[in-house]
Amino acid sequence: MSMNSDKEYANVKEKKVQFVMHPDEHPLIRGDKSFMSVAANYLFAQVTEHMQMSAKAGIKKFGDRAVAAMLSEYKQLNTGAVPGKPVFGCIDPNTLTREEKRRALEAVNLIKKKRCGKIKGRTCANRSKQKRYRKHGETISSPTVSLEAIIGTLLIDANEGRDVAIFDVPGAYLQAEMPAEKKLLMILRDEFVDIMCEVNPEYKKHVIVENGKRVLYVKVLRAVYGCIESALLWYQLYVKTLKGMGFVLNPYDKCVANKMINGKQCTIAWYVDDNKLSHADPKVVTEVLDTVKEHFGELVISRGKKHDLLGMTIEIDREKKNVIIDMRDQIQEAFDTFGEELDPTVTSPANKNLFTT
């Protein structure tokens, strides 16, 4: 989920929005100058720089940029991944029973610095209470496409000279409605109440005080990240949509669907929101993409011979009927992230003080 956080950053700077955070102690890392210590310290710095952290820690670390990222995230939760499909809804706290309040899921607000330097905010649900109240025999697991199906369909694409498109459905989970009978609630606390009310003033009248702190209960209308059933709800919605478009699920892999179009087979294979679409006619591929857009909004699309899919760089040569699958870029990224030249003269990986008493 993403919106224009740069614009939000400018607004935050202009308004001088501030949140007071309690200082956190940073963990100690090794201070000697051995090769292993330098490597360990560098990796620690890289991990802490790009690791996902709580929004409070992120605001302390990144300041206004993190505040802007959370404002952007809450705006999307308010409007929805597609406008008109909000993720949260207002609810009068006076109509809630004590049991309903007790079952409300805690909002988990997170900040992460991406490799490109962008600060991203995400709000999801703490699913622990859902697990506690899960009904016996209730199914929540969602299928994902198998590696064999991905490789197999790629081979078919190359052999039949199909045109291939890779596309992503942004905010996929948030497209799926939460069943009304569940009446799933989420509770926001402290400064995140302020952020929600900043995004949508309608929530202000529903803010209450519990144990001396301001809280806001919201109704979860869509499959927010973190809920135990979100993946399955998205899968069911996507399958229903594909079937409505005339696709038929493969009996051996429930994340592969086929449809005969103009006498040729059209195939979609997907892993959650990452999709591979193929057909002999590029115009048909474009038409299918346009239909998917009608249901889920703008897509992130890759066309041509070379694609990135699920960590793999894939190159399809329709004329030579071959496929090249390469993961060297992913390995190179690991080396680049490490960032230090390895010294071949080191005789042992052990710290030089290993046997010092």
Salt bridges, closest charged atoms under 4 A:
GLU8 OE2 - LYS75 NZ 2.72
GLU49 OE1 - LYS61 NZ 3.83
GLU49 OE2 - LYS113 NZ 2.53
ASP64 OD2 - LYS13 NZ 3.91
GLU99 OE1 - ARG102 NH2 2.67
GLU99 OE2 - ARG103 NE 2.93
GLU100 OE2 - LYS183 NZ 2.96
GLU106 OE2 - ARG189 NH2 2.66
GLU138 OE2 - LYS182 NZ 3.33
ASP157 OD1 - ARG162 NH1 3.87
ASP157 OD2 - LYS276 NZ 2.71
GLU160 OE1 - ARG162 NE 2.91
ASP163 OD2 - ARG303 NH2 3.00
ASP163 OD1 - ARG318 NH1 3.98
GLU177 OE2 - ARG222 NH2 3.88
ASP190 OD2 - LYS56 NZ 3.70
ASP194 OD1 - ARG214 NH1 2.61
GLU198 OE2 - LYS15 NZ 2.86
GLU202 OE1 - LYS205 NZ 3.58
GLU210 OE2 - LYS101 NZ 3.88
GLU229 OE2 - LYS182 NZ 3.29
ASP326 OD2 - ARG328 NH2 2.92
